[in-house]
Amino acid sequence: MKKGHQITMKEIAKKLGVSVSTISRALKDSPELHPETKRKIVEAAKEMNYQPNLLAQSLRISRSKTLGVIVPEITSHFFASCISGIQDTANKRGYNVMICQSNESIEQEKANIRTLVSSQVDGLLISLSRETNQFDHLYDLYDREINFVLFDRVQEDIPVSKVTFNDAGGAYQVTKHLLENGSRRIVYVSGPEDLYISKKRKEGYLRALAEFGVHQDNSLIKITDLTEAGNIKVARDILHMRPQPDAVFCMIDPVAVDVLTEWKSQGIRIPEDIALAGFTNNPTSAVVEPPLTTVAQPGYEMGKLAVSHLLDQLDGIASEDPISIVLETTLVPRKSSQHFEVKK
């Protein structure tokens, strides 16, 4: 161990084989834990010379009345809606907001965190980049006792509060809709597999197939890096599949719009030749031709709930124990998936 190294709760948790949140609760003398468990943790903390982060504690007492927000991209309609909900709610409670975008880069995400923490924000709201597949920088925030809440794109194992959508439920709804309209060979176009929303939406897709007795075919699951070039490549690959799929469900609307545009350039009729659906209800989805079937997510409400919970934690209103807030989604059926309506 390096000279001057400060022991973290994560290191105590690793030694004892328990979660970081258990260590945190024990050191705060939580009544939820068994006395013997607390005793062992306190003894281990003393033995390892654990010292609470006094700087973080002093920052909680002396507020800057400023919050930091990190999103993958500010120009996205969804994240813009989340930011509006965050700003409106924070302002009403006397807080300002500093907004950073990671540009879907884990290194930029880390740099944003360093910048916001050095600016002494009172807490952070973070939606992870598509590159974020290791999480030491988030565990470091937790170990330093800096308050933060994850939203939309989250990491399930970090013991902080999270605000998400019922992504599996929304994907189940749209896949069920395609099945009810006669489709049976349905492609799911996923984003990077490490993304929380990729996994959850795949889960809902598979659940709907199983409910309808449709055999899971892994060749029907395609991966895109979410860039325009990656989306177009997937669109072309799907057209070369044999037998031809009769429907495609894309993880987010921008992917579906790129797929639709590429197919139309090749003379593919939607939905007559192949049905198409997305997710997020991006404004573009309503104005493309044909209008895109999708799933609506209340981004403003997500931002409002995420910041409200963070502020309640800062004010001591909410429990310090992490909670999970899950918002429901709504299916928005449109012409791109309505096989039978267009085949009269």
C-alpha positions as a Markdown table, in Angstrom:
| # | Residue | x | y | z |
|---|---|---|---|---|
| 1 | Met | 0.0 | 0.0 | 0.0 |
| 2 | Lys | 1.3 | 3.4 | -0.9 |
| 3 | Lys | 2.4 | 5.8 | 1.9 |
| 4 | Gly | -0.4 | 8.2 | 2.6 |
| 5 | His | -3.0 | 6.1 | 1.0 |
| 6 | Gln | -6.4 | 6.7 | 2.4 |
| 7 | Ile | -8.5 | 3.5 | 3.0 |
| 8 | Thr | -11.9 | 3.5 | 1.3 |
| 9 | Met | -15.1 | 1.8 | 2.1 |
| 10 | Lys | -14.7 | -0.2 | -1.1 |
| 11 | Glu | -11.5 | -1.8 | 0.3 |
| 12 | Ile | -13.2 | -2.7 | 3.6 |
| 13 | Ala | -16.1 | -4.2 | 1.7 |
| 14 | Lys | -13.7 | -6.3 | -0.5 |
| 15 | Lys | -11.8 | -7.6 | 2.6 |
| 16 | Leu | -15.1 | -8.6 | 4.4 |
| 17 | Gly | -16.9 | -9.8 | 1.3 |
| 18 | Val | -19.9 | -7.5 | 1.7 |
| 19 | Ser | -21.3 | -4.6 | -0.3 |
| 20 | Val | -20.1 | -1.1 | 0.0 |
| 21 | Ser | -23.6 | 0.0 | 1.0 |
| 22 | Thr | -23.4 | -2.4 | 4.0 |
| 23 | Ile | -20.1 | -0.9 | 5.1 |
| 24 | Ser | -21.7 | 2.6 | 4.8 |
| 25 | Arg | -24.7 | 1.7 | 6.9 |
| 26 | Ala | -22.6 | 0.0 | 9.5 |
| 27 | Leu | -20.3 | 3.0 | 9.9 |
| 28 | Lys | -23.4 | 5.2 | 10.3 |
| 29 | Asp | -24.8 | 2.8 | 13.0 |
| 30 | Ser | -27.9 | 1.9 | 10.9 |
| 31 | Pro | -30.5 | 0.0 | 13.0 |
| 32 | Glu | -31.2 | -2.1 | 9.9 |
| 33 | Leu | -28.0 | -4.2 | 10.3 |
| 34 | His | -27.4 | -7.0 | 12.8 |
| 35 | Pro | -25.3 | -5.8 | 15.8 |
| 36 | Glu | -22.7 | -8.5 | 15.1 |
| 37 | Thr | -22.3 | -7.4 | 11.5 |
| 38 | Lys | -21.9 | -3.8 | 12.6 |
| 39 | Arg | -19.3 | -4.8 | 15.2 |
| 40 | Lys | -17.2 | -6.8 | 12.6 |
| 41 | Ile | -17.3 | -3.9 | 10.2 |
| 42 | Val | -16.4 | -1.3 | 12.7 |
| 43 | Glu | -13.5 | -3.4 | 14.0 |
| 44 | Ala | -12.2 | -3.9 | 10.4 |
| 45 | Ala | -12.4 | -0.2 | 9.7 |
| 46 | Lys | -10.4 | 0.6 | 12.9 |
| 47 | Glu | -7.9 | -2.1 | 12.0 |
| 48 | Met | -7.4 | -0.8 | 8.5 |
| 49 | Asn | -7.3 | 2.8 | 9.8 |
| 50 | Tyr | -10.3 | 4.0 | 7.8 |
| 51 | Gln | -10.9 | 7.7 | 8.1 |
| 52 | Pro | -14.2 | 9.4 | 7.0 |
| 53 | Asn | -13.9 | 11.9 | 4.3 |
| 54 | Leu | -14.0 | 15.1 | 6.3 |
| 55 | Leu | -13.8 | 17.3 | 3.2 |
| 56 | Ala | -17.0 | 15.8 | 1.8 |
| 57 | Gln | -18.6 | 16.2 | 5.1 |
| 58 | Ser | -17.6 | 19.8 | 5.3 |
| 59 | Leu | -18.9 | 20.4 | 1.8 |
| 60 | Arg | -22.3 | 19.1 | 2.8 |
| 61 | Ile | -22.4 | 21.6 | 5.6 |
| 62 | Ser | -21.2 | 24.5 | 3.5 |
| 63 | Arg | -23.4 | 24.4 | 0.3 |
| 64 | Ser | -22.6 | 25.9 | -3.0 |
| 65 | Lys | -26.3 | 25.6 | -4.0 |
| 66 | Thr | -25.1 | 24.2 | -7.4 |
| 67 | Leu | -25.6 | 20.8 | -8.9 |
| 68 | Gly | -23.7 | 19.1 | -11.7 |
| 69 | Val | -25.4 | 17.2 | -14.5 |
| 70 | Ile | -23.6 | 14.9 | -17.0 |
| 71 | Val | -25.5 | 13.6 | -20.0 |
| 72 | Pro | -24.2 | 11.7 | -23.1 |
| 73 | Glu | -25.4 | 14.5 | -25.5 |
| 74 | Ile | -27.2 | 17.8 | -24.9 |
| 75 | Thr | -28.7 | 18.0 | -28.4 |
| 76 | Ser | -30.7 | 14.8 | -27.9 |
| 77 | His | -34.4 | 15.6 | -27.5 |
| 78 | Phe | -34.7 | 13.1 | -24.7 |
| 79 | Phe | -31.8 | 14.4 | -22.7 |
| 80 | Ala | -32.8 | 18.0 | -23.4 |
| 81 | Ser | -36.2 | 17.1 | -21.8 |
| 82 | Cys | -34.4 | 15.6 | -18.8 |
| 83 | Ile | -32.3 | 18.7 | -18.4 |
| 84 | Ser | -35.4 | 20.9 | -18.5 |
| 85 | Gly | -37.0 | 18.9 | -15.7 |
| 86 | Ile | -33.8 | 19.1 | -13.7 |
| 87 | Gln | -33.3 | 22.8 | -14.2 |
| 88 | Asp | -36.9 | 23.8 | -13.5 |
| 89 | Thr | -37.1 | 21.7 | -10.3 |
| 90 | Ala | -33.6 | 22.7 | -9.0 |
| 91 | Asn | -34.3 | 26.5 | -9.6 |
| 92 | Lys | -37.5 | 26.3 | -7.7 |
| 93 | Arg | -35.6 | 24.9 | -4.7 |
| 94 | Gly | -32.9 | 27.6 | -5.0 |
| 95 | Tyr | -30.2 | 25.7 | -6.8 |
| 96 | Asn | -28.3 | 26.4 | -10.0 |
| 97 | Val | -27.2 | 23.7 | -12.4 |
| 98 | Met | -23.9 | 23.2 | -14.3 |
| 99 | Ile | -24.4 | 21.0 | -17.4 |
| 100 | Cys | -21.7 | 18.9 | -19.1 |
| 101 | Gln | -21.9 | 16.4 | -21.9 |
| 102 | Ser | -19.7 | 13.4 | -22.3 |
| 103 | Asn | -20.1 | 13.1 | -26.1 |
| 104 | Glu | -20.6 | 9.3 | -25.4 |
| 105 | Ser | -16.9 | 9.1 | -24.2 |
| 106 | Ile | -15.9 | 7.6 | -20.9 |
| 107 | Glu | -12.8 | 9.7 | -20.7 |
| 108 | Gln | -14.9 | 12.9 | -21.2 |
| 109 | Glu | -17.3 | 11.6 | -18.6 |
| 110 | Lys | -14.4 | 11.2 | -16.1 |
| 111 | Ala | -13.1 | 14.7 | -17.0 |
| 112 | Asn | -16.6 | 16.2 | -16.5 |
| 113 | Ile | -16.8 | 14.6 | -13.0 |
| 114 | Arg | -13.4 | 16.0 | -12.1 |
| 115 | Thr | -14.4 | 19.5 | -13.3 |
| 116 | Leu | -17.7 | 19.5 | -11.4 |
| 117 | Val | -16.3 | 18.1 | -8.2 |
| 118 | Ser | -13.4 | 20.7 | -8.3 |
| 119 | Ser | -16.1 | 23.3 | -8.7 |
| 120 | Gln | -17.6 | 22.1 | -5.4 |
| 121 | Val | -21.1 | 21.2 | -6.6 |
| 122 | Asp | -23.3 | 19.8 | -3.9 |
| 123 | Gly | -24.2 | 16.7 | -5.8 |
| 124 | Leu | -24.2 | 15.1 | -9.3 |
| 125 | Leu | -26.8 | 13.7 | -11.7 |
| 126 | Ile | -25.2 | 11.3 | -14.2 |
| 127 | Ser | -26.4 | 9.4 | -17.2 |
| 128 | Leu | -23.6 | 7.2 | -18.5 |
| 129 | Ser | -21.9 | 7.3 | -21.9 |
| 130 | Arg | -22.2 | 4.4 | -24.3 |
| 131 | Glu | -18.5 | 3.7 | -23.8 |
| 132 | Thr | -18.8 | 3.4 | -20.0 |
| 133 | Asn | -18.1 | -0.3 | -19.3 |
| 134 | Gln | -15.9 | 0.1 | -16.2 |
| 135 | Phe | -17.0 | 2.1 | -13.2 |
| 136 | Asp | -14.0 | 2.9 | -10.9 |
| 137 | His | -14.6 | 6.6 | -11.3 |
| 138 | Leu | -18.2 | 6.2 | -10.0 |
| 139 | Tyr | -17.0 | 4.0 | -7.1 |
| 140 | Asp | -14.4 | 6.7 | -6.3 |
| 141 | Leu | -17.2 | 9.3 | -6.0 |
| 142 | Tyr | -19.1 | 6.9 | -3.6 |
| 143 | Asp | -16.0 | 6.3 | -1.5 |
| 144 | Arg | -15.4 | 10.1 | -1.3 |
| 145 | Glu | -19.0 | 10.4 | 0.0 |
| 146 | Ile | -20.0 | 12.7 | -2.8 |
| 147 | Asn | -23.8 | 12.6 | -3.4 |
| 148 | Phe | -24.9 | 11.5 | -6.8 |
| 149 | Val | -27.9 | 9.9 | -8.5 |
| 150 | Leu | -27.8 | 7.9 | -11.8 |
| 151 | Phe | -30.6 | 8.3 | -14.3 |
| 152 | Asp | -31.6 | 6.5 | -17.6 |
| 153 | Arg | -28.3 | 4.9 | -18.4 |
| 154 | Val | -27.2 | 3.5 | -15.0 |
| 155 | Gln | -24.9 | 0.8 | -13.5 |
| 156 | Glu | -27.0 | -1.6 | -11.4 |
| 157 | Asp | -24.3 | -2.6 | -8.8 |
| 158 | Ile | -23.3 | 0.9 | -7.6 |
| 159 | Pro | -25.1 | 1.5 | -4.3 |
| 160 | Val | -26.6 | 4.9 | -5.1 |
| 161 | Ser | -30.2 | 5.9 | -6.0 |
| 162 | Lys | -31.2 | 5.4 | -9.7 |
| 163 | Val | -34.1 | 6.7 | -11.8 |
| 164 | Thr | -34.9 | 4.6 | -14.8 |
| 165 | Phe | -37.7 | 3.7 | -17.2 |
| 166 | Asn | -39.4 | 0.3 | -17.4 |
| 167 | Asp | -37.3 | -0.4 | -20.4 |
| 168 | Ala | -38.0 | -4.1 | -20.5 |
| 169 | Gly | -41.8 | -3.3 | -20.2 |
| 170 | Gly | -41.6 | -0.8 | -23.1 |
| 171 | Ala | -39.7 | -3.2 | -25.3 |
| 172 | Tyr | -42.2 | -5.9 | -24.4 |
| 173 | Gln | -45.1 | -3.6 | -25.5 |
| 174 | Val | -43.6 | -2.7 | -28.9 |
| 175 | Thr | -42.6 | -6.3 | -29.6 |
| 176 | Lys | -46.0 | -7.6 | -28.6 |
| 177 | His | -47.5 | -4.9 | -30.9 |
| 178 | Leu | -45.5 | -6.2 | -33.9 |
| 179 | Leu | -46.4 | -9.8 | -33.1 |
| 180 | Glu | -50.1 | -8.9 | -32.9 |
| 181 | Asn | -49.8 | -7.3 | -36.3 |
| 182 | Gly | -48.7 | -10.6 | -37.8 |
| 183 | Ser | -44.9 | -10.4 | -37.6 |
| 184 | Arg | -43.0 | -13.4 | -36.4 |
| 185 | Arg | -39.4 | -13.0 | -37.6 |
| 186 | Ile | -38.5 | -9.8 | -35.7 |
| 187 | Val | -35.0 | -8.3 | -35.6 |
| 188 | Tyr | -33.9 | -6.5 | -32.5 |
| 189 | Val | -31.3 | -3.8 | -33.2 |
| 190 | Ser | -29.4 | -3.2 | -30.0 |
| 191 | Gly | -26.9 | -0.6 | -29.0 |
| 192 | Pro | -23.6 | -1.6 | -27.2 |
| 193 | Glu | -24.4 | -4.7 | -25.1 |
| 194 | Asp | -22.9 | -3.2 | -21.9 |
| 195 | Leu | -25.5 | -0.4 | -21.9 |
| 196 | Tyr | -28.2 | -0.9 | -19.3 |
| 197 | Ile | -30.9 | 0.1 | -21.7 |
| 198 | Ser | -29.6 | -2.3 | -24.4 |
| 199 | Lys | -29.9 | -5.2 | -21.9 |
| 200 | Lys | -33.3 | -4.3 | -20.5 |
| 201 | Arg | -34.9 | -3.7 | -23.9 |
| 202 | Lys | -33.5 | -7.0 | -25.2 |
| 203 | Glu | -35.1 | -8.6 | -22.1 |
| 204 | Gly | -38.5 | -7.2 | -23.0 |
| 205 | Tyr | -38.2 | -8.2 | -26.6 |
| 206 | Leu | -37.3 | -11.8 | -25.6 |
| 207 | Arg | -40.2 | -12.0 | -23.1 |
| 208 | Ala | -42.7 | -11.0 | -25.8 |
| 209 | Leu | -41.4 | -13.6 | -28.2 |
| 210 | Ala | -41.6 | -16.3 | -25.5 |
| 211 | Glu | -45.2 | -15.3 | -24.7 |
| 212 | Phe | -46.2 | -15.8 | -28.3 |
| 213 | Gly | -44.3 | -19.1 | -28.6 |
| 214 | Val | -41.8 | -17.6 | -31.1 |
| 215 | His | -38.4 | -19.4 | -30.9 |
| 216 | Gln | -35.5 | -17.2 | -29.9 |
| 217 | Asp | -33.1 | -16.8 | -32.8 |
| 218 | Asn | -29.9 | -15.0 | -31.9 |
| 219 | Ser | -29.1 | -14.3 | -35.5 |
| 220 | Leu | -32.0 | -11.8 | -35.3 |
| 221 | Ile | -30.2 | -9.7 | -32.7 |
| 222 | Lys | -28.0 | -7.1 | -34.4 |
| 223 | Ile | -25.6 | -4.7 | -32.7 |
| 224 | Thr | -24.9 | -1.1 | -33.7 |
| 225 | Asp | -22.5 | 1.4 | -32.2 |
| 226 | Leu | -25.3 | 4.0 | -32.5 |
| 227 | Thr | -23.4 | 6.0 | -35.1 |
| 228 | Glu | -25.0 | 6.9 | -38.5 |
| 229 | Ala | -22.5 | 4.7 | -40.3 |
| 230 | Gly | -23.1 | 1.8 | -37.9 |
| 231 | Asn | -26.9 | 2.1 | -38.2 |
| 232 | Ile | -26.8 | 2.1 | -42.0 |
| 233 | Lys | -24.5 | -1.0 | -42.0 |
| 234 | Val | -27.1 | -2.8 | -39.9 |
| 235 | Ala | -29.9 | -1.7 | -42.2 |
| 236 | Arg | -28.1 | -3.1 | -45.2 |
| 237 | Asp | -27.2 | -6.3 | -43.4 |
| 238 | Ile | -30.9 | -6.9 | -42.5 |
| 239 | Leu | -31.9 | -6.7 | -46.2 |
| 240 | His | -29.4 | -9.5 | -47.0 |
| 241 | Met | -30.8 | -11.8 | -44.3 |
| 242 | Arg | -32.5 | -15.0 | -45.5 |
| 243 | Pro | -35.3 | -15.6 | -44.9 |
| 244 | Gln | -36.1 | -11.9 | -44.8 |
| 245 | Pro | -37.3 | -10.6 | -41.4 |
| 246 | Asp | -40.9 | -9.2 | -41.5 |
| 247 | Ala | -40.2 | -6.6 | -38.7 |
| 248 | Val | -37.4 | -4.7 | -37.0 |
| 249 | Phe | -37.4 | -3.1 | -33.6 |
| 250 | Cys | -34.6 | -0.6 | -33.0 |
| 251 | Met | -33.5 | 0.2 | -29.5 |
| 252 | Ile | -33.8 | 4.0 | -30.0 |
| 253 | Asp | -35.6 | 6.2 | -32.6 |
| 254 | Pro | -32.4 | 7.7 | -34.2 |
| 255 | Val | -31.3 | 4.2 | -35.2 |
| 256 | Ala | -34.8 | 3.5 | -36.6 |
| 257 | Val | -34.8 | 6.7 | -38.6 |
| 258 | Asp | -31.4 | 5.9 | -40.1 |
| 259 | Val | -32.7 | 2.4 | -41.0 |
| 260 | Leu | -35.9 | 3.8 | -42.5 |
| 261 | Thr | -33.9 | 6.4 | -44.6 |
| 262 | Glu | -31.5 | 3.7 | -45.9 |
| 263 | Trp | -34.3 | 1.3 | -46.8 |
| 264 | Lys | -36.3 | 4.0 | -48.6 |
| 265 | Ser | -33.3 | 4.9 | -50.7 |
| 266 | Gln | -33.2 | 1.2 | -51.8 |
| 267 | Gly | -36.9 | 1.1 | -52.7 |
| 268 | Ile | -38.0 | -0.9 | -49.6 |
| 269 | Arg | -41.7 | -0.2 | -48.7 |
| 270 | Ile | -42.5 | 0.3 | -45.0 |
| 271 | Pro | -44.5 | -1.4 | -43.6 |
| 272 | Glu | -45.6 | -3.4 | -46.8 |
| 273 | Asp | -42.2 | -5.1 | -47.2 |
| 274 | Ile | -41.0 | -4.9 | -43.6 |
| 275 | Ala | -42.5 | -3.3 | -40.4 |
| 276 | Leu | -40.3 | -0.9 | -38.3 |
| 277 | Ala | -40.5 | 0.4 | -34.8 |
| 278 | Gly | -38.3 | 2.5 | -32.5 |
| 279 | Phe | -38.1 | 3.6 | -28.9 |
| 280 | Thr | -38.0 | 7.1 | -27.2 |
| 281 | Asn | -40.7 | 9.0 | -29.2 |
| 282 | Asn | -38.1 | 11.5 | -30.6 |
| 283 | Pro | -40.0 | 14.3 | -32.5 |
| 284 | Thr | -38.5 | 13.1 | -35.8 |
| 285 | Ser | -40.4 | 9.8 | -35.4 |
| 286 | Ala | -43.7 | 11.6 | -36.0 |
| 287 | Val | -42.7 | 13.5 | -39.1 |
| 288 | Val | -40.8 | 10.9 | -41.1 |
| 289 | Glu | -42.7 | 9.0 | -43.8 |
| 290 | Pro | -44.2 | 6.7 | -42.8 |
| 291 | Pro | -44.5 | 7.9 | -39.2 |
| 292 | Leu | -42.6 | 5.7 | -36.8 |
| 293 | Thr | -44.1 | 3.4 | -34.2 |
| 294 | Thr | -42.3 | 4.0 | -31.0 |
| 295 | Val | -42.4 | 4.1 | -27.2 |
| 296 | Ala | -42.8 | 7.4 | -25.3 |
| 297 | Gln | -40.6 | 8.2 | -22.3 |
| 298 | Pro | -41.4 | 11.2 | -20.0 |
| 299 | Gly | -37.9 | 12.7 | -20.0 |
| 300 | Tyr | -39.0 | 15.9 | -18.2 |
| 301 | Glu | -40.5 | 13.7 | -15.4 |
| 302 | Met | -37.4 | 11.7 | -15.1 |
| 303 | Gly | -35.2 | 14.8 | -14.7 |
| 304 | Lys | -37.7 | 16.2 | -12.1 |
| 305 | Leu | -37.7 | 13.0 | -10.0 |
| 306 | Ala | -33.9 | 12.5 | -10.2 |
| 307 | Val | -33.1 | 16.0 | -9.0 |
| 308 | Ser | -35.9 | 16.0 | -6.4 |
| 309 | His | -34.5 | 12.8 | -4.8 |
| 310 | Leu | -30.9 | 14.2 | -4.9 |
| 311 | Leu | -32.0 | 17.4 | -3.2 |
| 312 | Asp | -34.0 | 15.5 | -0.6 |
| 313 | Gln | -30.9 | 13.5 | 0.2 |
| 314 | Leu | -28.9 | 16.7 | 0.6 |
| 315 | Asp | -31.5 | 18.2 | 2.8 |
| 316 | Gly | -31.8 | 15.0 | 5.0 |
| 317 | Ile | -35.4 | 14.5 | 3.9 |
| 318 | Ala | -34.7 | 11.2 | 2.0 |
| 319 | Ser | -33.0 | 8.2 | 3.5 |
| 320 | Glu | -29.3 | 7.9 | 2.6 |
| 321 | Asp | -30.0 | 4.2 | 1.6 |
| 322 | Pro | -30.3 | 4.0 | -2.2 |
| 323 | Ile | -33.6 | 3.6 | -3.9 |
| 324 | Ser | -34.8 | 2.7 | -7.4 |
| 325 | Ile | -37.4 | 4.8 | -9.1 |
| 326 | Val | -38.9 | 3.2 | -12.2 |
| 327 | Leu | -41.1 | 5.2 | -14.6 |
| 328 | Glu | -43.5 | 3.6 | -17.0 |
| 329 | Thr | -43.5 | 4.0 | -20.8 |
| 330 | Thr | -46.3 | 4.3 | -23.3 |
| 331 | Leu | -46.6 | 2.6 | -26.7 |
| 332 | Val | -47.2 | 5.0 | -29.6 |
| 333 | Pro | -48.4 | 2.9 | -32.6 |
| 334 | Arg | -48.0 | 4.6 | -36.0 |
| 335 | Lys | -48.1 | 3.6 | -39.7 |
| 336 | Ser | -44.6 | 2.1 | -39.9 |
| 337 | Ser | -45.8 | -1.1 | -38.2 |
| 338 | Gln | -49.4 | -1.4 | -39.3 |
| 339 | His | -49.2 | -4.3 | -41.7 |
| 340 | Phe | -52.9 | -5.0 | -42.0 |
| 341 | Glu | -54.1 | -1.4 | -42.1 |
| 342 | Val | -52.0 | -0.7 | -45.3 |
| 343 | Lys | -52.8 | -4.0 | -47.0 |
| 344 | Lys | -56.6 | -3.6 | -47.2 |
